[in-house]
Amino acid sequence: MIGGGIGSTIGEVHRSAMRLTDRFDLVAGIFSRNHKHSLHTGLQIGIDPNRTYAGIEEMIQLETVRPDGVELVVIVTPNESHFPLAYAAIDAGLHVVCEKPLTASLRDALDLYKKTIASRIVFGLTHNYSGYSMVRQAAAMVREGSLGTVRLVQAEHAQGAGALPVEFTEGIPVPWRSDPEQVGKEIVVADIGTHAHHLIRFITGQEVEEVSADLSTHVKGRKVYDNAQISLRLTNGSRGALWASRVATGNEHGLRIRIFGERAALHWDHEDPEHLRFCPLDKPPLTLSKGQPGLSSAAQATQRLRLGHPEGFIDSFASLYHDFGDAIQDRGDRNSLPDLESIFPTVVDGVYGVTFIESVSRSHKANGAWTETSVSLDK
């Protein structure tokens, strides 16, 4: 693991998810730029001090000659460091799991895509919400035609965590979230907007073709955008809207998606992730529950507990780690399979996410002009 030191919520989420799968052992790490802090984290979580490294070059040099050396590198660092760390790991023949967004620029994202395809390593991107059973059920229902043609999509990831000048995570200040040098000025889109964007793609099977965006900053003195209102045009002619915000005062996690088809609608809310609301045109609404009989195979594959026993955020990561483990054991090229409801997010999804971020930025700079989001994935 690179990053994820003591005090990092996302680092502990990844470690907990690994343990839930019984497929991975965390054996080495670079948990902080400060080697002393990194050693402290390593000792706290049971890592041999000789395998807590000062940098990626040292880790690769020493781990790749060990008979029990690492096979997979997990990257949970700030956005600007994803590219060099992932590139170095792939170059050494190591599998990669990376936090989103994939990179800070589309050029870097495409370089990682080409490097991944050429190496045939497994590259997983942690858009973890696609690991929820009822999100996979929603994707299966859209593909089997339960909604008919999708007409409208409304997605939002609107939180109140950034309503004050200094943002905190579990009482710990996280000033890097407002540092454009570390996260980019469009952080509200990159950090949470891409989750809503991926859910739209994952569930509907449609790509976002054009965006019209308005980005804004509402906390005085903040140097990054903290709110995004984005209109969408999708490949099948449907329309959508995406709202991403860090200043939705009073909102908790704030992720939800609603999909409206010609015959029915689906509603999913992250704060009630066990349930999926299905609203047919000519019948009473129906609430589907995680674990009940008759769900799709994609939904059933992510269920660890019986009906009525709630799962949650860490379990969604564990679902992806289970998929990562399968792919690593298969060592197949899983990065171009079309069956979106049954596979994990990959470097391909990362490229589409970065393309979305850059297109939103261009649209905003053009006063909301409709802007194409196309990208060529030539190998």
Short mmCIF file of the C-alpha atoms (twelve columns), coordinates in Angstrom:
data_MODEL
# 
_entry.id   MODEL 
# 
loop_
_atom_site.group_PDB 
_atom_site.id 
_atom_site.type_symbol 
_atom_site.label_atom_id 
_atom_site.label_alt_id 
_atom_site.label_comp_id 
_atom_site.label_asym_id 
_atom_site.label_seq_id 
_atom_site.Cartn_x 
_atom_site.Cartn_y 
_atom_site.Cartn_z 
_atom_site.pdbx_PDB_model_num 
ATOM 1   C CA . MET A 1   0.000   0.000   0.000   1 
ATOM 2   C CA . ILE A 2   1.195   3.475   -0.888  1 
ATOM 3   C CA . GLY A 3   -0.422  6.145   1.311   1 
ATOM 4   C CA . GLY A 4   -3.098  5.320   3.855   1 
ATOM 5   C CA . GLY A 5   -1.126  6.147   6.998   1 
ATOM 6   C CA . ILE A 6   -2.537  6.443   10.495  1 
ATOM 7   C CA . GLY A 7   -5.462  8.887   10.370  1 
ATOM 8   C CA . SER A 8   -6.323  8.050   6.764   1 
ATOM 9   C CA . THR A 9   -9.932  6.897   6.606   1 
ATOM 10  C CA . ILE A 10  -9.616  5.531   3.079   1 
ATOM 11  C CA . GLY A 11  -6.463  3.579   3.946   1 
ATOM 12  C CA . GLU A 12  -8.265  1.720   6.711   1 
ATOM 13  C CA . VAL A 13  -11.260 1.115   4.449   1 
ATOM 14  C CA . HIS A 14  -9.001  -0.587  1.894   1 
ATOM 15  C CA . ARG A 15  -7.271  -2.661  4.560   1 
ATOM 16  C CA . SER A 16  -10.584 -3.750  6.061   1 
ATOM 17  C CA . ALA A 17  -11.945 -4.656  2.616   1 
ATOM 18  C CA . MET A 18  -8.898  -6.807  1.890   1 
ATOM 19  C CA . ARG A 19  -9.383  -8.685  5.140   1 
ATOM 20  C CA . LEU A 20  -13.058 -9.338  4.379   1 
ATOM 21  C CA . THR A 21  -12.147 -11.210 1.195   1 
ATOM 22  C CA . ASP A 22  -9.559  -13.547 2.779   1 
ATOM 23  C CA . ARG A 23  -7.642  -13.180 -0.499  1 
ATOM 24  C CA . PHE A 24  -4.937  -10.637 0.309   1 
ATOM 25  C CA . ASP A 25  -2.125  -10.148 2.812   1 
ATOM 26  C CA . LEU A 26  -0.750  -6.638  3.279   1 
ATOM 27  C CA . VAL A 27  3.009   -7.219  3.585   1 
ATOM 28  C CA . ALA A 28  4.735   -3.947  2.615   1 
ATOM 29  C CA . GLY A 29  4.063   -0.251  2.385   1 
ATOM 30  C CA . ILE A 30  5.003   3.384   1.907   1 
ATOM 31  C CA . PHE A 31  2.392   4.924   4.172   1 
ATOM 32  C CA . SER A 32  3.635   8.514   4.275   1 
ATOM 33  C CA . ARG A 33  6.115   10.866  2.604   1 
ATOM 34  C CA . ASN A 34  7.630   11.120  6.098   1 
ATOM 35  C CA . HIS A 35  9.488   7.831   6.613   1 
ATOM 36  C CA . LYS A 36  9.231   8.089   10.390  1 
ATOM 37  C CA . HIS A 37  5.443   8.387   10.142  1 
ATOM 38  C CA . SER A 38  5.410   5.576   7.608   1 
ATOM 39  C CA . LEU A 39  7.321   3.276   9.980   1 
ATOM 40  C CA . HIS A 40  4.896   4.165   12.771  1 
ATOM 41  C CA . THR A 41  1.921   3.150   10.625  1 
ATOM 42  C CA . GLY A 42  3.653   -0.050  9.563   1 
ATOM 43  C CA . LEU A 43  4.287   -1.056  13.168  1 
ATOM 44  C CA . GLN A 44  0.695   -0.240  14.128  1 
ATOM 45  C CA . ILE A 45  -0.722  -2.545  11.433  1 
ATOM 46  C CA . GLY A 46  1.843   -5.336  11.740  1 
ATOM 47  C CA . ILE A 47  4.211   -4.688  8.822   1 
ATOM 48  C CA . ASP A 48  7.852   -5.797  9.081   1 
ATOM 49  C CA . PRO A 49  9.896   -2.556  9.428   1 
ATOM 50  C CA . ASN A 50  12.269  -3.889  6.765   1 
ATOM 51  C CA . ARG A 51  9.340   -3.828  4.324   1 
ATOM 52  C CA . THR A 52  8.237   -0.268  5.100   1 
ATOM 53  C CA . TYR A 53  10.022  1.688   2.400   1 
ATOM 54  C CA . ALA A 54  11.037  5.290   1.816   1 
ATOM 55  C CA . GLY A 55  9.879   5.392   -1.816  1 
ATOM 56  C CA . ILE A 56  8.493   3.468   -4.780  1 
ATOM 57  C CA . GLU A 57  11.907  2.873   -6.361  1 
ATOM 58  C CA . GLU A 58  13.270  1.226   -3.218  1 
ATOM 59  C CA . MET A 59  10.128  -0.852  -2.796  1 
ATOM 60  C CA . ILE A 60  10.240  -2.149  -6.369  1 
ATOM 61  C CA . GLN A 61  13.969  -2.831  -6.267  1 
ATOM 62  C CA . LEU A 62  13.756  -4.915  -3.087  1 
ATOM 63  C CA . GLU A 63  10.324  -6.530  -3.455  1 
ATOM 64  C CA . THR A 64  10.755  -7.759  -7.034  1 
ATOM 65  C CA . VAL A 65  13.754  -9.907  -6.057  1 
ATOM 66  C CA . ARG A 66  12.086  -11.508 -3.031  1 
ATOM 67  C CA . PRO A 67  10.538  -14.962 -3.511  1 
ATOM 68  C CA . ASP A 68  7.579   -13.701 -1.472  1 
ATOM 69  C CA . GLY A 69  7.565   -10.199 -2.986  1 
ATOM 70  C CA . VAL A 70  4.446   -8.114  -3.502  1 
ATOM 71  C CA . GLU A 71  2.103   -8.864  -6.417  1 
ATOM 72  C CA . LEU A 72  -0.320  -5.949  -6.097  1 
ATOM 73  C CA . VAL A 73  0.243   -2.263  -5.307  1 
ATOM 74  C CA . VAL A 74  -2.654  -0.293  -3.772  1 
ATOM 75  C CA . ILE A 75  -2.432  3.478   -4.329  1 
ATOM 76  C CA . VAL A 76  -4.379  5.681   -1.899  1 
ATOM 77  C CA . THR A 77  -2.424  8.932   -2.227  1 
ATOM 78  C CA . PRO A 78  -3.529  12.439  -3.330  1 
ATOM 79  C CA . ASN A 79  -4.516  12.725  -6.986  1 
ATOM 80  C CA . GLU A 80  -1.383  14.224  -8.501  1 
ATOM 81  C CA . SER A 81  0.779   11.252  -7.471  1 
ATOM 82  C CA . HIS A 82  -1.393  8.492   -8.963  1 
ATOM 83  C CA . PHE A 83  0.253   8.529   -12.391 1 
ATOM 84  C CA . PRO A 84  3.952   8.155   -11.481 1 
ATOM 85  C CA . LEU A 85  3.226   5.558   -8.801  1 
ATOM 86  C CA . ALA A 86  0.946   3.461   -11.006 1 
ATOM 87  C CA . TYR A 87  3.289   3.727   -13.989 1 
ATOM 88  C CA . ALA A 88  6.264   2.545   -11.922 1 
ATOM 89  C CA . ALA A 89  4.275   -0.392  -10.541 1 
ATOM 90  C CA . ILE A 90  3.048   -1.486  -13.990 1 
ATOM 91  C CA . ASP A 91  6.579   -1.116  -15.372 1 
ATOM 92  C CA . ALA A 92  7.707   -3.595  -12.705 1 
ATOM 93  C CA . GLY A 93  4.972   -6.068  -13.690 1 
ATOM 94  C CA . LEU A 94  2.880   -5.487  -10.574 1 
ATOM 95  C CA . HIS A 95  -0.916  -5.403  -10.512 1 
ATOM 96  C CA . VAL A 96  -2.464  -2.099  -9.398  1 
ATOM 97  C CA . VAL A 97  -5.499  -0.943  -7.440  1 
ATOM 98  C CA . CYS A 98  -5.810  2.848   -7.540  1 
ATOM 99  C CA . GLU A 99  -8.093  5.393   -5.947  1 
ATOM 100 C CA . LYS A 100 -9.930  7.674   -8.325  1 
ATOM 101 C CA . PRO A 101 -9.507  9.848   -10.266 1 
ATOM 102 C CA . LEU A 102 -7.047  7.787   -12.268 1 
ATOM 103 C CA . THR A 103 -4.718  10.699  -13.021 1 
ATOM 104 C CA . ALA A 104 -4.604  14.486  -13.055 1 
ATOM 105 C CA . SER A 105 -4.632  14.720  -16.878 1 
ATOM 106 C CA . LEU A 106 -6.097  12.844  -19.819 1 
ATOM 107 C CA . ARG A 107 -2.675  12.447  -21.414 1 
ATOM 108 C CA . ASP A 108 -1.436  10.604  -18.327 1 
ATOM 109 C CA . ALA A 109 -4.627  8.532   -18.165 1 
ATOM 110 C CA . LEU A 110 -4.174  7.396   -21.772 1 
ATOM 111 C CA . ASP A 111 -0.515  6.561   -21.093 1 
ATOM 112 C CA . LEU A 112 -1.580  4.348   -18.178 1 
ATOM 113 C CA . TYR A 113 -4.252  2.712   -20.319 1 
ATOM 114 C CA . LYS A 114 -1.750  1.836   -23.062 1 
ATOM 115 C CA . LYS A 115 0.799   0.635   -20.512 1 
ATOM 116 C CA . THR A 116 -1.818  -1.554  -18.816 1 
ATOM 117 C CA . ILE A 117 -3.039  -3.130  -22.048 1 
ATOM 118 C CA . ALA A 118 0.524   -3.815  -23.212 1 
ATOM 119 C CA . SER A 119 1.492   -5.427  -19.895 1 
ATOM 120 C CA . ARG A 120 -1.773  -7.358  -19.372 1 
ATOM 121 C CA . ILE A 121 -1.592  -6.696  -15.652 1 
ATOM 122 C CA . VAL A 122 -4.852  -6.254  -13.709 1 
ATOM 123 C CA . PHE A 123 -5.684  -2.615  -12.988 1 
ATOM 124 C CA . GLY A 124 -8.586  -1.941  -10.631 1 
ATOM 125 C CA . LEU A 125 -10.066 1.495   -9.950  1 
ATOM 126 C CA . THR A 126 -12.057 1.897   -6.749  1 
ATOM 127 C CA . HIS A 127 -15.360 3.307   -7.889  1 
ATOM 128 C CA . ASN A 128 -16.642 1.248   -4.989  1 
ATOM 129 C CA . TYR A 129 -20.347 2.068   -5.322  1 
ATOM 130 C CA . SER A 130 -20.517 -0.368  -8.216  1 
ATOM 131 C CA . GLY A 131 -19.731 -3.023  -5.607  1 
ATOM 132 C CA . TYR A 132 -23.111 -2.651  -3.884  1 
ATOM 133 C CA . SER A 133 -25.536 -5.501  -4.522  1 
ATOM 134 C CA . MET A 134 -28.462 -3.244  -5.388  1 
ATOM 135 C CA . VAL A 135 -26.397 -1.115  -7.774  1 
ATOM 136 C CA . ARG A 136 -25.503 -4.290  -9.656  1 
ATOM 137 C CA . GLN A 137 -29.167 -5.279  -9.526  1 
ATOM 138 C CA . ALA A 138 -30.104 -1.916  -11.053 1 
ATOM 139 C CA . ALA A 139 -27.600 -2.436  -13.886 1 
ATOM 140 C CA . ALA A 140 -28.992 -5.923  -14.554 1 
ATOM 141 C CA . MET A 141 -32.579 -4.627  -14.651 1 
ATOM 142 C CA . VAL A 142 -31.724 -1.871  -17.139 1 
ATOM 143 C CA . ARG A 143 -29.977 -4.366  -19.410 1 
ATOM 144 C CA . GLU A 144 -32.793 -6.903  -19.272 1 
ATOM 145 C CA . GLY A 145 -35.231 -4.194  -20.355 1 
ATOM 146 C CA . SER A 146 -37.227 -3.684  -17.150 1 
ATOM 147 C CA . LEU A 147 -37.288 0.091   -17.716 1 
ATOM 148 C CA . GLY A 148 -37.585 0.086   -21.484 1 
ATOM 149 C CA . THR A 149 -35.543 2.790   -23.161 1 
ATOM 150 C CA . VAL A 150 -33.813 5.067   -20.632 1 
ATOM 151 C CA . ARG A 151 -34.985 8.644   -21.071 1 
ATOM 152 C CA . LEU A 152 -33.736 10.639  -18.085 1 
ATOM 153 C CA . VAL A 153 -30.993 10.247  -15.462 1 
ATOM 154 C CA . GLN A 154 -30.598 12.356  -12.323 1 
ATOM 155 C CA . ALA A 155 -27.485 11.754  -10.202 1 
ATOM 156 C CA . GLU A 156 -26.094 13.708  -7.312  1 
ATOM 157 C CA . HIS A 157 -23.236 13.475  -4.851  1 
ATOM 158 C CA . ALA A 158 -23.853 16.483  -2.653  1 
ATOM 159 C CA . GLN A 159 -22.177 16.642  0.752   1 
ATOM 160 C CA . GLY A 160 -21.896 19.260  3.465   1 
ATOM 161 C CA . ALA A 161 -18.389 18.258  4.552   1 
ATOM 162 C CA . GLY A 162 -16.768 21.303  2.921   1 
ATOM 163 C CA . ALA A 163 -19.191 23.932  4.191   1 
ATOM 164 C CA . LEU A 164 -16.465 25.438  6.444   1 
ATOM 165 C CA . PRO A 165 -13.125 26.879  5.246   1 
ATOM 166 C CA . VAL A 166 -11.140 23.939  6.672   1 
ATOM 167 C CA . GLU A 167 -12.551 20.512  5.938   1 
ATOM 168 C CA . PHE A 168 -12.304 17.738  8.512   1 
ATOM 169 C CA . THR A 169 -12.554 13.973  8.228   1 
ATOM 170 C CA . GLU A 170 -13.459 12.351  11.545  1 
ATOM 171 C CA . GLY A 171 -12.068 15.366  13.413  1 
ATOM 172 C CA . ILE A 172 -8.791  15.473  11.459  1 
ATOM 173 C CA . PRO A 173 -8.161  18.481  9.176   1 
ATOM 174 C CA . VAL A 174 -7.629  17.616  5.501   1 
ATOM 175 C CA . PRO A 175 -6.289  20.859  3.986   1 
ATOM 176 C CA . TRP A 176 -5.060  19.060  0.857   1 
ATOM 177 C CA . ARG A 177 -8.674  18.868  -0.348  1 
ATOM 178 C CA . SER A 178 -8.507  22.626  -0.992  1 
ATOM 179 C CA . ASP A 179 -5.000  22.685  -2.471  1 
ATOM 180 C CA . PRO A 180 -5.239  22.985  -6.267  1 
ATOM 181 C CA . GLU A 181 -1.597  21.882  -6.618  1 
ATOM 182 C CA . GLN A 182 -2.392  18.516  -5.040  1 
ATOM 183 C CA . VAL A 183 -5.926  17.850  -6.237  1 
ATOM 184 C CA . GLY A 184 -6.652  20.230  -9.116  1 
ATOM 185 C CA . LYS A 185 -9.091  23.133  -9.139  1 
ATOM 186 C CA . GLU A 186 -11.941 20.835  -10.282 1 
ATOM 187 C CA . ILE A 187 -11.621 18.610  -7.149  1 
ATOM 188 C CA . VAL A 188 -15.380 18.592  -6.534  1 
ATOM 189 C CA . VAL A 189 -15.818 16.866  -9.907  1 
ATOM 190 C CA . ALA A 190 -12.741 14.648  -9.597  1 
ATOM 191 C CA . ASP A 191 -13.343 13.577  -6.003  1 
ATOM 192 C CA . ILE A 192 -17.092 12.972  -5.892  1 
ATOM 193 C CA . GLY A 193 -18.578 13.972  -9.243  1 
ATOM 194 C CA . THR A 194 -16.774 11.080  -10.929 1 
ATOM 195 C CA . HIS A 195 -18.554 8.642   -8.602  1 
ATOM 196 C CA . ALA A 196 -21.930 9.894   -9.836  1 
ATOM 197 C CA . HIS A 197 -20.628 9.843   -13.419 1 
ATOM 198 C CA . HIS A 198 -19.459 6.231   -13.056 1 
ATOM 199 C CA . LEU A 199 -22.793 5.164   -11.557 1 
ATOM 200 C CA . ILE A 200 -24.600 6.625   -14.579 1 
ATOM 201 C CA . ARG A 201 -22.355 4.714   -16.976 1 
ATOM 202 C CA . PHE A 202 -22.356 1.508   -14.928 1 
ATOM 203 C CA . ILE A 203 -26.109 1.258   -14.447 1 
ATOM 204 C CA . THR A 204 -27.381 2.575   -17.777 1 
ATOM 205 C CA . GLY A 205 -24.644 1.199   -20.046 1 
ATOM 206 C CA . GLN A 206 -24.665 4.604   -21.786 1 
ATOM 207 C CA . GLU A 207 -21.765 7.012   -22.161 1 
ATOM 208 C CA . VAL A 208 -21.949 10.751  -21.527 1 
ATOM 209 C CA . GLU A 209 -21.477 12.358  -24.961 1 
ATOM 210 C CA . GLU A 210 -21.729 16.056  -24.101 1 
ATOM 211 C CA . VAL A 211 -21.736 18.230  -20.978 1 
ATOM 212 C CA . SER A 212 -22.806 21.760  -20.131 1 
ATOM 213 C CA . ALA A 213 -21.212 22.743  -16.829 1 
ATOM 214 C CA . ASP A 214 -21.272 25.519  -14.256 1 
ATOM 215 C CA . LEU A 215 -18.598 25.314  -11.532 1 
ATOM 216 C CA . SER A 216 -18.585 27.632  -8.538  1 
ATOM 217 C CA . THR A 217 -16.868 28.347  -5.214  1 
ATOM 218 C CA . HIS A 218 -18.953 29.298  -2.198  1 
ATOM 219 C CA . VAL A 219 -16.474 29.352  0.703   1 
ATOM 220 C CA . LYS A 220 -14.562 32.626  0.799   1 
ATOM 221 C CA . GLY A 221 -10.855 32.234  0.152   1 
ATOM 222 C CA . ARG A 222 -11.094 28.671  -1.176  1 
ATOM 223 C CA . LYS A 223 -8.917  28.151  -4.254  1 
ATOM 224 C CA . VAL A 224 -10.827 25.206  -5.703  1 
ATOM 225 C CA . TYR A 225 -14.403 24.748  -6.904  1 
ATOM 226 C CA . ASP A 226 -16.755 23.305  -4.297  1 
ATOM 227 C CA . ASN A 227 -19.953 22.991  -6.355  1 
ATOM 228 C CA . ALA A 228 -20.769 21.690  -9.846  1 
ATOM 229 C CA . GLN A 229 -24.052 21.738  -11.786 1 
ATOM 230 C CA . ILE A 230 -23.714 19.688  -14.970 1 
ATOM 231 C CA . SER A 231 -26.264 18.939  -17.704 1 
ATOM 232 C CA . LEU A 232 -25.684 15.732  -19.683 1 
ATOM 233 C CA . ARG A 233 -26.452 14.280  -23.094 1 
ATOM 234 C CA . LEU A 234 -26.052 10.494  -23.297 1 
ATOM 235 C CA . THR A 235 -25.346 8.219   -26.249 1 
ATOM 236 C CA . ASN A 236 -28.910 6.883   -26.645 1 
ATOM 237 C CA . GLY A 237 -30.357 10.394  -26.839 1 
ATOM 238 C CA . SER A 238 -31.379 10.479  -23.184 1 
ATOM 239 C CA . ARG A 239 -30.794 13.531  -21.001 1 
ATOM 240 C CA . GLY A 240 -29.429 13.857  -17.510 1 
ATOM 241 C CA . ALA A 241 -28.185 16.113  -14.758 1 
ATOM 242 C CA . LEU A 242 -25.345 15.672  -12.286 1 
ATOM 243 C CA . TRP A 243 -24.907 17.741  -9.134  1 
ATOM 244 C CA . ALA A 244 -21.659 17.428  -7.163  1 
ATOM 245 C CA . SER A 245 -21.103 19.573  -4.092  1 
ATOM 246 C CA . ARG A 246 -19.006 19.846  -0.941  1 
ATOM 247 C CA . VAL A 247 -21.117 22.722  0.394   1 
ATOM 248 C CA . ALA A 248 -24.583 21.172  0.577   1 
ATOM 249 C CA . THR A 249 -24.894 22.192  4.209   1 
ATOM 250 C CA . GLY A 250 -26.519 19.553  6.384   1 
ATOM 251 C CA . ASN A 251 -26.216 16.771  3.823   1 
ATOM 252 C CA . GLU A 252 -24.373 13.660  4.914   1 
ATOM 253 C CA . HIS A 253 -22.917 11.455  2.177   1 
ATOM 254 C CA . GLY A 254 -25.433 12.665  -0.396  1 
ATOM 255 C CA . LEU A 255 -25.049 10.118  -3.203  1 
ATOM 256 C CA . ARG A 256 -28.148 8.984   -5.075  1 
ATOM 257 C CA . ILE A 257 -29.262 8.168   -8.597  1 
ATOM 258 C CA . ARG A 258 -32.660 8.053   -10.313 1 
ATOM 259 C CA . ILE A 259 -33.178 6.533   -13.752 1 
ATOM 260 C CA . PHE A 260 -36.403 7.064   -15.687 1 
ATOM 261 C CA . GLY A 261 -37.298 4.814   -18.616 1 
ATOM 262 C CA . GLU A 262 -40.309 4.599   -20.896 1 
ATOM 263 C CA . ARG A 263 -41.900 1.850   -18.754 1 
ATOM 264 C CA . ALA A 264 -40.446 2.214   -15.253 1 
ATOM 265 C CA . ALA A 265 -37.970 4.016   -13.015 1 
ATOM 266 C CA . LEU A 266 -35.259 2.982   -10.545 1 
ATOM 267 C CA . HIS A 267 -34.172 4.928   -7.467  1 
ATOM 268 C CA . TRP A 268 -31.060 4.123   -5.360  1 
ATOM 269 C CA . ASP A 269 -29.782 6.108   -2.373  1 
ATOM 270 C CA . HIS A 270 -26.402 5.393   -0.773  1 
ATOM 271 C CA . GLU A 271 -27.739 6.192   2.686   1 
ATOM 272 C CA . ASP A 272 -30.193 3.288   2.242   1 
ATOM 273 C CA . PRO A 273 -28.001 1.011   0.091   1 
ATOM 274 C CA . GLU A 274 -29.825 -2.235  0.900   1 
ATOM 275 C CA . HIS A 275 -32.868 -1.223  -1.125  1 
ATOM 276 C CA . LEU A 276 -33.663 -0.408  -4.745  1 
ATOM 277 C CA . ARG A 277 -36.999 1.237   -5.544  1 
ATOM 278 C CA . PHE A 278 -38.611 0.026   -8.769  1 
ATOM 279 C CA . CYS A 279 -41.502 2.137   -10.047 1 
ATOM 280 C CA . PRO A 280 -43.397 0.624   -13.016 1 
ATOM 281 C CA . LEU A 281 -45.703 2.815   -15.066 1 
ATOM 282 C CA . ASP A 282 -48.825 0.680   -14.538 1 
ATOM 283 C CA . LYS A 283 -48.216 -1.056  -11.194 1 
ATOM 284 C CA . PRO A 284 -47.570 -0.027  -7.574  1 
ATOM 285 C CA . PRO A 285 -43.940 0.792   -6.671  1 
ATOM 286 C CA . LEU A 286 -41.868 -2.126  -5.426  1 
ATOM 287 C CA . THR A 287 -38.884 -2.005  -3.057  1 
ATOM 288 C CA . LEU A 288 -36.271 -4.687  -3.754  1 
ATOM 289 C CA . SER A 289 -34.032 -5.731  -0.867  1 
ATOM 290 C CA . LYS A 290 -30.486 -7.029  -0.845  1 
ATOM 291 C CA . GLY A 291 -30.519 -10.756 -0.147  1 
ATOM 292 C CA . GLN A 292 -34.081 -11.502 -1.261  1 
ATOM 293 C CA . PRO A 293 -34.749 -14.349 -3.725  1 
ATOM 294 C CA . GLY A 294 -34.860 -13.666 -7.433  1 
ATOM 295 C CA . LEU A 295 -32.160 -11.016 -7.726  1 
ATOM 296 C CA . SER A 296 -29.677 -11.081 -10.590 1 
ATOM 297 C CA . SER A 297 -26.536 -13.212 -10.377 1 
ATOM 298 C CA . ALA A 298 -24.461 -10.010 -10.326 1 
ATOM 299 C CA . ALA A 299 -26.316 -8.823  -7.208  1 
ATOM 300 C CA . GLN A 300 -26.191 -12.218 -5.497  1 
ATOM 301 C CA . ALA A 301 -22.426 -12.479 -6.021  1 
ATOM 302 C CA . THR A 302 -21.813 -9.509  -3.700  1 
ATOM 303 C CA . GLN A 303 -24.027 -10.674 -0.813  1 
ATOM 304 C CA . ARG A 304 -22.111 -11.817 2.250   1 
ATOM 305 C CA . LEU A 305 -24.985 -11.730 4.714   1 
ATOM 306 C CA . ARG A 306 -28.555 -12.961 4.671   1 
ATOM 307 C CA . LEU A 307 -31.654 -10.876 4.047   1 
ATOM 308 C CA . GLY A 308 -32.130 -8.316  6.814   1 
ATOM 309 C CA . HIS A 309 -28.458 -8.126  7.843   1 
ATOM 310 C CA . PRO A 310 -27.104 -4.796  6.569   1 
ATOM 311 C CA . GLU A 311 -23.844 -4.415  4.738   1 
ATOM 312 C CA . GLY A 312 -22.174 -1.147  3.873   1 
ATOM 313 C CA . PHE A 313 -19.346 1.001   2.567   1 
ATOM 314 C CA . ILE A 314 -16.465 -1.328  3.434   1 
ATOM 315 C CA . ASP A 315 -18.378 -4.276  1.971   1 
ATOM 316 C CA . SER A 316 -18.651 -2.458  -1.347  1 
ATOM 317 C CA . PHE A 317 -14.862 -2.171  -1.454  1 
ATOM 318 C CA . ALA A 318 -14.596 -5.833  -0.452  1 
ATOM 319 C CA . SER A 319 -16.802 -6.775  -3.418  1 
ATOM 320 C CA . LEU A 320 -14.333 -5.062  -5.724  1 
ATOM 321 C CA . TYR A 321 -11.344 -6.660  -3.989  1 
ATOM 322 C CA . HIS A 322 -12.996 -10.059 -4.477  1 
ATOM 323 C CA . ASP A 323 -13.267 -9.266  -8.198  1 
ATOM 324 C CA . PHE A 324 -9.654  -8.027  -8.261  1 
ATOM 325 C CA . GLY A 325 -8.530  -11.314 -6.698  1 
ATOM 326 C CA . ASP A 326 -10.410 -13.346 -9.298  1 
ATOM 327 C CA . ALA A 327 -8.832  -11.349 -12.116 1 
ATOM 328 C CA . ILE A 328 -5.319  -11.631 -10.689 1 
ATOM 329 C CA . GLN A 329 -5.694  -15.387 -10.371 1 
ATOM 330 C CA . ASP A 330 -7.044  -15.584 -13.924 1 
ATOM 331 C CA . ARG A 331 -4.378  -13.135 -15.168 1 
ATOM 332 C CA . GLY A 332 -6.692  -12.428 -18.096 1 
ATOM 333 C CA . ASP A 333 -7.287  -9.116  -19.806 1 
ATOM 334 C CA . ARG A 334 -10.433 -7.975  -17.975 1 
ATOM 335 C CA . ASN A 335 -10.087 -4.343  -19.039 1 
ATOM 336 C CA . SER A 336 -12.273 -4.438  -22.147 1 
ATOM 337 C CA . LEU A 337 -15.150 -6.739  -21.230 1 
ATOM 338 C CA . PRO A 338 -18.557 -5.160  -22.012 1 
ATOM 339 C CA . ASP A 339 -20.589 -6.865  -19.252 1 
ATOM 340 C CA . LEU A 340 -20.488 -3.844  -16.952 1 
ATOM 341 C CA . GLU A 341 -22.803 -5.169  -14.236 1 
ATOM 342 C CA . SER A 342 -20.559 -8.135  -13.445 1 
ATOM 343 C CA . ILE A 343 -17.019 -6.705  -13.556 1 
ATOM 344 C CA . PHE A 344 -15.046 -4.158  -11.597 1 
ATOM 345 C CA . PRO A 345 -14.006 -0.640  -12.666 1 
ATOM 346 C CA . THR A 346 -10.697 -0.644  -14.546 1 
ATOM 347 C CA . VAL A 347 -8.210  1.713   -16.133 1 
ATOM 348 C CA . VAL A 348 -10.786 2.146   -18.936 1 
ATOM 349 C CA . ASP A 349 -13.266 3.645   -16.465 1 
ATOM 350 C CA . GLY A 350 -10.446 5.842   -15.195 1 
ATOM 351 C CA . VAL A 351 -9.847  7.231   -18.681 1 
ATOM 352 C CA . TYR A 352 -13.551 8.011   -19.106 1 
ATOM 353 C CA . GLY A 353 -13.592 9.670   -15.687 1 
ATOM 354 C CA . VAL A 354 -10.645 11.948  -16.452 1 
ATOM 355 C CA . THR A 355 -12.170 12.747  -19.856 1 
ATOM 356 C CA . PHE A 356 -15.358 13.783  -18.056 1 
ATOM 357 C CA . ILE A 357 -13.428 16.044  -15.646 1 
ATOM 358 C CA . GLU A 358 -11.562 17.810  -18.455 1 
ATOM 359 C CA . SER A 359 -14.711 18.216  -20.561 1 
ATOM 360 C CA . VAL A 360 -16.565 19.748  -17.605 1 
ATOM 361 C CA . SER A 361 -13.681 22.178  -17.084 1 
ATOM 362 C CA . ARG A 362 -13.691 23.213  -20.760 1 
ATOM 363 C CA . SER A 363 -17.462 23.677  -20.745 1 
ATOM 364 C CA . HIS A 364 -17.324 25.847  -17.638 1 
ATOM 365 C CA . LYS A 365 -14.588 28.034  -19.139 1 
ATOM 366 C CA . ALA A 366 -16.802 28.429  -22.222 1 
ATOM 367 C CA . ASN A 367 -19.680 29.707  -20.043 1 
ATOM 368 C CA . GLY A 368 -21.495 26.374  -20.046 1 
ATOM 369 C CA . ALA A 369 -21.233 25.654  -23.775 1 
ATOM 370 C CA . TRP A 370 -22.064 22.088  -24.759 1 
ATOM 371 C CA . THR A 371 -18.760 20.214  -24.911 1 
ATOM 372 C CA . GLU A 372 -18.018 16.757  -26.295 1 
ATOM 373 C CA . THR A 373 -16.559 14.104  -23.966 1 
ATOM 374 C CA . SER A 374 -15.282 11.698  -26.594 1 
ATOM 375 C CA . VAL A 375 -11.933 9.903   -26.238 1 
ATOM 376 C CA . SER A 376 -10.183 7.353   -28.439 1 
ATOM 377 C CA . LEU A 377 -8.893  4.220   -26.733 1 
ATOM 378 C CA . ASP A 378 -6.613  3.040   -29.512 1 
ATOM 379 C CA . LYS A 379 -4.159  0.477   -28.222 1 
# 
